[in-house]
């Protein structure tokens, strides 16, 4: 059962999502409220575990920023989906840079929102039209200034190949491939887009169009190989 928290200052939105989670039968709404502060107070007072996924409105009425809200939730141990209107790409990019797992438009079908919750709960990257439009053409957001070799190592590794196989494919030592991935992670941290896991690296590679340079390698997994 996926534990879901809903944070939106529009009660009607929360009620609709609560009903959809109840119908799904695989998602339990553990919190529904209007601010991140209220959610964290609830966590503290009940000693409940963090929600697996928090569905978060892009702009709340308490004066908080999207960066502040996303970072507080991610640091608390939850994955965050931004549930937003589709006309604020700059704010969506800010949320993604702060660590949100993805974005779903408020105009999306409720089944698509539920599917997104399931995807993120499984630790998989959420790559949809809203997400793509938020990063399209924004080079300041996307550019971690990777070298050609770093891009090639990232492309193969993020597509699913174990690091040893990446090294063999490129004709370099395993230590060299590992050093490249370490530098890639450092560069993404420097531009405010950390990628501590292989799934995060896959997300960054898709954001930057690196996987589009060649077909993804078949048969790869998401674990750090």
Protein Blocks (a to p, Z undefined) as FASTA:
>chain_A
ZZdddddfbfklmmmmmmmmmmnopaccfbdcfbfklmmmmmmmnopacdfbdcddfbdc
eopafklmmmmmmmnopacdddddfklmklmmmmmmnopabdcdfkbcfklmmmmmmmmm
nopacddfklmmmmgoplklmmgoiafklmmmmmmmmnopafklmmmmnopafklmmmmm
mmmmmmmmmnopacfbfklmmmmmmmnommmmpccdehiafbdZZ
